[in-house]
């Protein structure tokens, strides 16, 4: 699944276009490598996302095409949050 689509479906970022912009600015890495919006993610991948002054590290636990709002957090597990 594409990175921008995963971020939207998991509701980490509200809109896919915003997810694309964040990835294109170089604020997301997958398993330690710089990621683009079109990068492919899979179960077990570790994402580091920079939201302003905060670094959030998550691990992907599941991939689904559609999820309900209250099930979205089942797609990932937050490993750590820290100030950048």
N, C-alpha and C positions, 0 to 999 in steps of 0.2 A: 504494500500500500504506500502511496506517496506521502511524504512527510506533511505537506500542507493539509491534505485530506485527514490524516490521523489527528492532527492538532485541532481541527474543527470538530470532528466526530467525538473526540475525547473531551471537548469543551475546555481545553487548556487555553485556546485562543478562540474568540467568538466567531470570527469570519475567516473564510479560506483566503480571501485577498489579503487580509491583515497577516495571516500566517505566512503567506508568500513573501510579503514585504519584510517581516522579521527575519526569515531565513535568508533572503537576499542581502540583508544588511550584515550577515555574518554573526548573528547572535545565537545560533543554534549549532550544536555539534552532536554527532552520532558516534558513539564509541570512541570519542577523542578526536574525530576528524570533522573538519568544517562541512556543514550540510547545506544543500540547496533545497528549494521547495520541491523539486522533482526527485530528490533522494528517496530510495526505497527503504522502508523500515520493516522490521520483522520482530516477532516475539523474542524477548530477551535483550533487545537493544537498549542501550543506556543513552538517554538524551540529556544534554545540559542546555538549559534555556536561560538567557539573560533577560529578565524583566526589569528594566530601569536599573536600580542599584541592588537587585536581588538575583542570585543564581539559584536555580531550581534544578536538581538532578532527579530524573525519574527513570524507571525501568518499565518497558512495555510488557504487560502480562497477557494481553489478548488483542486480537484484531477482528473487528466486525465492520460490515458496511454501514449498518444503521444501529443506533442504540437509543433508548429512552434517556431522558435527562438524568433521572436518578440512578441509571445503570452506567453512566459515562465514566465514573471513577473506578469502575472495575477493570477498565482497559489499561490502567497504569498504576504503579506504586511509587509514591514519593520516597526517595532514598534520603535526600537532605535538602535543606534550604539554608542559604547563607548570604550574608551581605557581600557585595562585590567591592 
